[in-house]
Amino acid sequence: MDIAPGVVEGEDDLCAPYLSNLPVTGVAVSLFGGTAAETLVAASDDLAARLDELQFNLGEGPRWRALKTRLPVLLGDAQATVDGEWPVFHKALEGTAAAALFVFPLTVGAVDLGVVELYHTAPGPLSRSDQSTAAVLAGQTAWYLLRKILNVNSAETDPSLEPGLMSRREIHQATGMVLAQSGASAAESLLMLRAYAFANDLSLKATAAAVLDGRLSFGPQDDRPGGHALQ
């Protein structure tokens, strides 16, 4: 399946690519940014928003596993799924029309941004092709949200991201290491450094120093696809 180019032009378009390219009924996108509380950024319909709200309010559900593991959580028959991990959420789910749930984490390098939650009113798994498509779309959504966050919390308005706190040489060195670890471009690597600093309430200086010291990596580590946290 061909993926429609250009994921979003604004928040109203965040859900459209998923609905156009995947066999799902509804979509919700939630953001976890910096010290801010979890925010529902977009929802295609009332049920998508309700499913997101239920998991947030109950503190359990597939979205929390996706955030913890940084891996998709795929429930092709969500109504029949009996999982001791989410007893209250599963009970609440029985009263909705959501028959299948698919949650994909929104990550860029070592930065955890949030989740995209997909539901379908008919049970059934996502094919491998659809899983790949959803993963690509989630990656595009993550980059859009990342740029939005850093545009709002730019170095001009957020002292914690002020590049003048360290030399250009150190910035370039850390950016080069992230580039080598992640395979991203130089601009994207610097963006990931800034994003990690913002998401973890750190200065850019501390984040870059951690990369240079080997305490923070943006490459695959163990079984986590995207890096390991600052030690």
Helices and strands as residue ranges (DSSP letters): G 11-13, H 16-21, E 26-31, E 39-43, H 46-58, H 62-69, E 73-75, H 87-93, E 100-108, E 111-120, H 128-152, G 159-161, G 163-165, H 168-182, H 186-199, H 204-213
